[in-house]
Amino acid sequence: MYNKEFETIFNYSKNKADEIEILLSAGNSFSVKINEQNVESFDYSDSKGIGVRVIKDGKLGYAYTEKFDEETLCRIVDEAIENAKFTETDDLVEMGNYPDNEVIINNFDPKLDEVDVADKIQMAKDFERLAKEEDERVFNVPYAVFGNSTGYVRIANSKGLDKDEKSNIAYGYVAALSQEGEDKRMGMDYFITRDLSTVDPKEIVKTAVKKSTDLLNGKPIETGEYAVVFNNDMMATMLSTFSGIFNAKAVQEGRSLLVDKIGESIANEKITIVDDAIHPEGNNSRRFDSEGYPSQRTILVENGVLKSYLHNTITALKDGVKSTGNGSRGYKGTLGISPSNFLLVPGNEKESELFTKHDKIIEIVSLQGMHSGANPISGDFSLGAQGFLWENGKRQHSLKPFTVSGNYLKMLNNVESIADNFRFNMSSIGAPSVLISSLSISG
């Protein structure tokens, strides 16, 4: 696809740029939100653009366009070469004809693109209707959403690399707001899939409503140090919040708490953290990254020991290692680094077993303030939370909102048990439930 556009750019760039890379992305996205069985918002968008990355006299330059006529395609080559003159970094840059990834990645299902818009709207309406029918205490459904997207990416460079890939995904979520007396609590559940036949709206709604109603009539918790269980969703949230500490560029610039820690023990030996771009169930699985570098499974932390950072080719050259295939950019942007399917490897205990290991345990099922309350450089966090008190292996009651605080690396070192109930969230960050031996709780 788009052979004419690629040929135009390559032909024009000869004898102008030392090396050139072309990145094209095209796709569409749809989402609908329901309120009182009416469509509150309906969004459909198409996008298409080409970005070029050139090396000229050892300097790197970028430019992009959303117009595909010949004159514009030639102009962005000139703009990228001109922009390269003003590049201040001395980082070494290379482009390569990287090998293909032979792993089969099933990230496109043509049946998903054939689903009728009316059926998508109806699913979102069902979310709202079923939530209100599930429990009389549900007085509002602030979110009843269905969405899907389809994307196509092609990347080629002057070294002979030429790869493309198509993907699609569907998602939905529902949030139920329930009330008893003066107390109001919200619960949410979601799905993300390429096969809508696996989605049961009733089960998703039932889970969301139960999360909401279980939290009603919470009691205050006395401030102190407690053993804490993050459920799988909230452990994934913690992983996501601090995933940037593994970014090699952040490490090289001194913006990570993992500077100079390769080979050191940074967590309990039960902890293994992986970025797996070829995970068979990962929603961000892919054959190659935004440089065309083949995707892989990268062990970042193995049995508590830091083994690697996430790299693109630029940071890898700087550290004298190989890229991990985490180069990331859109056609408008410059090259960065981002995780793919980022996960904490599950353990082999049932979640229920975690609650039997201390006389008192706080279960955390909701976190707020991730952006303002977590410092990725120091690792310190102080977050609003909701959850339950457990005593002697039994859930006693819900808690009024409280604050949980600590340090991320200290928390990883205080991991006592890891459950087997692994789940990916909507951002393809995955985790099981985890027992931490001690964290500070403020009621």
N, C-alpha and C positions, 0 to 999 in steps of 0.2 A: 504493500500500500504506500501511496505518496511517493512513488519512484521518481516522478518528474521533478518534484520539489527538491528531493535529495540530490538528484543529478545536477540541477541548476546550481545549488550551493557548492557542491564539490567542484564543478567545472569552473565556477567563478573564483573560488578560493585558491586555485592552483597558481603558484608563483607569488601569492600574496601572503598567505599564512604559512608558517612552518608546519603546523599541525592543526587540524580542525575536527571538532566533534559536533554532531547534530543530534539534538534530542527533540522528538516530536511526541506530544501527548494530545489525545482527543478523547472525548467522552461525553456522557450526559448523566445528570442526576435528577432524582425525583423525590419529593417528600410531601406528606400531607399530615396535617394536625387537625384533630376533631375537638369541637367544644359544643356540648349539648346537641350532639348528633348532626351538627352543621360543620362544614369545612371552614375552619378558622384561618388556616393558611394552606396554600397550594403552590409549591415551587417546582418548576422544571427548568433546567438550564442545559445548554450545550456549550462545550468549550473546545477550543482547538488552537494550538500554538506550536511554534518552532523556536527553540533556543539554540544558539551556537556558542561553542566554547573554543577559543583559538589560543594557540601558543605562537607568539611572535617575539623573536629575539630573547627567548627565555621567560617572557612575561605572559601572564594569562589575562584574557579579556573575554567579556560576555556581551551578548545582545540577543534580543528576541523580537518576534513579531506574531501577530494574529492575522495578518494579511498574507496570502499565499501567492500573490502575483510575482512575476519574475523580477521586476524592478525592486520590490521590497526585499525579496530574498537575497538579492545581491547587496542591498544597502546594509543589512544587518551584519554581513561579513565585514564590510568596511568599518561599521560602528564598533564591532568587537575588536578589530585590530587597533582602532584609535583608542578604545578604552584600555587596551593592554599597556599603552604607553604610560598610563597613570597608576598602574598597579604598584603598590608600595612594598608588598611582601616579597621576600627572596626565597620563598618555599619552592622546592623542586617540584616540577609537574611533569607527568608522563601520560601518554595515551597508549593503549595496546590493543592488539587483536586477541582478546582474552578467549579462552576455550568455552564451548557451550557446556551448560550443566546438563548432565544426562539424566538427572532425577526427573521423574514425571510429576509435574505440578498441575493438579486439577483445580484451577482457579477461575474457570469459566464454564457456565452451564447455559446453553442456548435456550433452554426451556424458561429460564428466569426472565429473559428479555421478552418472552411472549405473554407474560401475565398481563391481563387487561387492567387498565387504570381503575375501572369500576370495582374490580376485586381488591385492589390495593386500598381504595378508600373504604370499602366495606370492612376490611380487617381492622383498620383503625377505629371505625365506628363500633365494631364488636368489642374491641378493647374497652372502650368507654362504657358501653351498655352492660357488659358482663361484670365490670368492676362495681357498678352501682347496684347490680342485682346480687352480687356475692355476699354483701353484708350491709345491713341497714345503717351501720355507723359510718359508712362511706358517704360523705356529703359533697365531694368534689373529685374530679379526675383532671388534674391540671395538665397532664400529658397523656395523650393517646395518639401515637405517631407511627406511621409506616414510611419507610424510605428505601430506595434502591439506587444503585449507580452501576454504570458500565464504563470501562476505560480501555484505551488502547495506547501502547507506548512503543516507539521504535527509536533505537539509538544506533548510530553508525559513526565511524571516524575514518580519518585518512590512513590509518594503519591497516584497514581492511575489515574491521569489525562491523557487523550489521546484524542486529537482533531485534525481534519484536515480540510482543506478548499482549494478549487480550485477557481481561478479567471482569468479573461482575460480582455483586454482592447485594443482599437484601437484609434489612434490619427493621426492628420495631421495638417500641417500649411503651410501657404504661405505668403511670404513677397514680396511686390512690391516696387520697387525703381523708382520714377518718377522725371522728370526734366522739368523745365520751365526757360529759360534763364540760369543763373548760379546757380539757386537754385535747390537743390536735397533733396527730403524727402522720407522716407520709412514708409510704413504702413503694418500691419500684422493682420491676423485673423487665427482662428484655430477651430478644433473640437476635442472632446474626447468622445468616446461612446463605447457601446457594440453592437449597432445596426446600421450597416452602411446604412440601408435603410432610416435612418433619416437624412443622410448627403447630402446636396446639394452643390456640388463644386462651382457652379455658384454664389450662394449667398455668400459663404465664400470669393471667389475671389473678388466679387463686393465690399464687405465690406473692404477688405484689400486695394484695389486700391483706394477707396474713402478716406480712412484714409490717404493714401499717398498724393493724389492730393489736398485734402483740406488744407494740411499744406504748400503748395507751396506759394511763394511770401510773406512770413511773414514780419511783420513790428516790429521794436524794441519796447520794453515796458519800460516805465520809472520806475526806481527803487523805491520801496515803499512797503507799507502794503496794501494788497488787500484781498477781499473775494475770496475764491478759491473753485472750484468744482473739486474734483477728480472723473473721470468717474469710472464705476464699475471695470474695469480692473486695473486701477491704485490704487484704494482703496484696492483692493485685494493684489496688490504688496506691499503697505504700511503695511498691516496686516501681510503678509508673512515675511517682513523684520524684524519686531519686535515681531514675534510670540515666539521667544526664551525667552522673558521676563517672560512668563508664565511657563517655565520649572522649576519644583520644585528643581531639582539638581542645576541649575544656581542660584536660589534664596537661597538655603542652603549654597552655596559657595560664596554668596555676589556678584554674577555677573549679577544681575538683578536690574532694578530700581523699582521693586515691593517688595523688602525685607520689611517684617513686615507691609504690607499694607492690609492684609485680613480684610474685614469688613469696609474698608475705601472707600470713594468716590474718584475714580481716573479719572472719565470721566463724560461728560454730561449725564444727566439722560436718554437721547434718546439712549444711547449706550448699547447694549447687545451683548456680544461676546461669542460664543459657539464653543466647539469642539464636533462634532457629528459623532461618528464612526458607527452609525446605520442610517445615513441619507439615505432616499430612492433614492436620486439622486446623492449621493456622490460617487466619483470614488475611494475613499479610504475606503469605508465602508467594514466592516469585522465583523465576529462573535466573535473574540477574538484577544487579542494582542500577543506579542512575549513571554509572560509568560503563555499563555492560559487563562488569566484573561478575563472575559466577557466584550465585548465592551458596551459602553454606550454613552449617550448624557450628556456632562458636561458643565454646565453654569459657565463660568469663570468671566464674568462681567455682572451683571444684573442691568439695569437702572443706570449705572454708578458706581455701587459698586462692588469692587473686592470680588468674592465669593470663588474662588478656584484657585489652580495651577494645572498643568498637572503632574500626578504621575505615577511611577511604584510602585511595592510593596516595594522596598528598601527605596525610598524617603518617601513613605506613612508611613512606620513603624517609620521612623525618626521623622515625624511630628505628629504621633499619629492619622492618618486619614486612610481612605480606598484608595486603588489604584483607579485611574480614568480609568484604562485600556489603558494606553498609553505607556506601556513598549515596547521597540523597539530594536531589534537586528537582524542581519543576522547571518547565521551559522558561519561566520568568526569572528564576533565581540562580544564585551561585551555588557551588558545590558545598554541601555540608555532610553531616553524619546523623543517621537516625536508626533506631532499632527496628527490627521486623516483628517477629513473634518473640516477645521478651518474656521469659518465664522462670519461675522458681520450680525446680524439679520436685514432684510430690514425694511424700513418704509412704509408709505402708500401714499406718494406723487409721482406724475409723475416727471421724471427727468426735464422736461421742466419748471416745477414750481420752481425748485431751482434757475433758472437763473433770476427770476423776483424779488428776495428778496433784491437785491442791485443794485444801479445804474451801478456799474462796477464790473465785476466778471471775474476772470481768470479761464478758463477751462483747466485742465491738462489731456492730453491724452497719454503722454509718459514720462517715467522717466529713468534716467541712473545713474550709480555710486552707486547702492544700497549697495554694499559691502564696498566700501571705504568711502562713504559719510554719513553712518548712524552708530551711536554709541548705541548699545543695553544697555549699562550700564547707560549712562547719558540720553539717549533718544533724543539727539540732532541729527539733520540731515541737510545736505546741498546737494541737488541733482540737476543734470542737468535735464531740463524738456522741453517739447514742448506742445503747446496748442493754445488757442484762447482767444481773448478779446470779452467779451459780454458787451453790454451797453443797459440798459432799456429793458432787456429780449430778446434781439436779438443778434445773433452772428455777430460781425463786420468783423473780419479778423483773419487770423492766425498770430502767433508771431514768431519772430526769437528765436532761442534757448535761454533759460534763466535759472536762478537758483532759486529754491524754498527752503527755509530753515525755521527751527523752532524746536520745541521740541515735541516729540510724545505725551506725556501725556497732555501737554498744548493744542496740536491740538485736542485731543479727548475731552477735556473740552470745546473747542471752536466750537464743532459741532453744527450747527444751524438747519440743515434739512437733512433727509435721504430719498432717493428715494426708489421706489419699484422694480427697474430693477435689481434684484439680478442675479449674474452669477458666476459660478465656473470657475476658470482658470485651466490650464493644471496640476497644482499641487494640485488641489482640495482645494484651498483657495478661499473663496467666499465672495462677497461683492456687495452692490448696489452703485450707485453714492452718494456722500456725499458733502454737503456744509459746508465749514469751514469759520467762520466769519472773520478770519484774519490770514494771513501768510506773511512772508517777501519774496518779489520777487525782484531779481536783474537782470536787463536787460544787 
